[in-house]
Amino acid sequence: MSQVPPPLDHAILRGALNVFKGLGRMLSTGYLEWINCHMRWFQQHEYLGKLTMQAVLSASGQEDEFIKELFLVMGKVPLLIHELIAIETWKEKIFPQLVKQRFKPSTSVPLYMVLYQEAILVTLLEIILYHQEVLESGEDYILDLLGYCHRKLTDLLSGNYNSEKNVKEKESDNSRNLIDDLQGHKTSMGFDIVMKTISILRYIAENLSNLPLSVTHHILSVHDFPLLLSFLLEEPPWVRCSGSLVEKYIDGKWCSVEEKTRFKLTKIEGQVWITLLHLLLNEECQKKYELNCYKKNQILKLRSHLSEILIEQLPSLQNLQQYLESMSIMEPPSVRRDLIIEQISELREQFLKEGEGKWDNISRQQAQTFFSPSLEVLKEYSRRLADTYSMDVLENFVPETPKCCVCGHSASKRCSRCHNEWYCRRECQVQHWPKHKVTCSLVTSSEN
């Protein structure tokens, strides 16, 4: 029986330092050039994945969030936002070129990793930006993050992440290739990413008083999030119906909802309402938000959704209900127009300018290099992925001590063949072996 492997905290910290070095190197060489550096980019992806897994489990287990402290102390939150905008630009400009060129990769692993990088970064930011001090450390890059959230939510309202359409196309097309499958993954991942941006937007709205004035200006005037969120609540994309079947997007997956729980508030829906509450009731926001007749009429439609059942679940919405009632009988207040030396978000423009007129050439170069790895490089990719997501590694992220499958006591040993069952002592393993023998043999034979 194998012993429990040692904790990964030190390995994670070393990985964080490698991430910072990698991101710093990326800033000096330019992202479009950086992504062609096979192993260096892959190592950055690997370490970011480990950091995110640890951050998720520390937050969910209410443990010491040392990953958050690490990014805060080293001042590296702007680098994460920089990388996020870079990946977004790649998916928007280069990936469609690969599709257009009918690129047929021998393996989908490198392409999938680049697509998945965005999900990793958004998940990590969703966790660490919950803390006010980390949000403040984002500095001027928060404007770029707001622009990113706006683009994602706009795409969602435009139907670009229609999961039902994606499933039907997948079922009806039998001639799909690797690129087609990756496009499906891109759509499904995109929907989950948008749901996480709603949390990030809520954190920003809650801390407007601690952020630069330009953030308030962007969230109200440049992007008009109050209006955008009211559209989301009118046609909630986190709910879908098929006949009498109603499904809601809960914890990253679609779940069937019974009749008696149909009006239960989901986390995503609650995040949207809380964000609107802050943006509409904040005194400074009321002074700065230009409310014309069109916006007033659209926002007043929210009254029909503020039922007693909803307010009972989120009592603070009663204040929003009262505000909307007052708004309905009053003319929109005049907006105080202060002189603002406005900061603008520059990252996206920087990337677009860097690749202007070169997207086709860049995609062809990457298709021949990064996305067509040699057999040796592919083996190294596979080995490192297997190490990153192996059972030994994943189990070290689990905050609870494994339990013996026989008696339920804390376990430190497990089956040395399949590594699936845990035991506290040899007697328990011997007792369990007659039941476990068949399963163990099946798992072992499938791996071989």
Secondary structure, DSSP 8 states (H G I E B T S, - for coil): -EE-----HHHHHHHHHHHHHHHHHHHHH-HHHHTT-HHHHHHHHHHHHHHHHHHHHHHHTT---HHHHHHHHHT-HHHHHHHHHHHHHHHHHTHHHHHHTT---S-SHHHHHHHHHHHHHHHHHHHHTTSHHHHHHTTTHHHHHHHHHHHHHHHHHTTTT-HHHHHHHHHH-S---HHHHHHHHHHHHHHHHHHHHHHHHHHHHHTGGGS-HHHHHIIIIIS-HHHHHHHHHHS-TTEEEETTEEEEEETTEEEE--GGGTT---HHHHHHHHHHHHHHH-HHHHHH----HHHHHHHHGGGGG--HHHHHHSTTHHHHHHHHHHHHTS----------------HHHHHHHHHTTTHHHHHHHHHHTTTS--HHHHHHHHHHHHHHTSHHHHHHH-SS--B-TTT-SB--EE-TTTS--EESSHHHHHHHHHHHHHHHHHHHHHH-
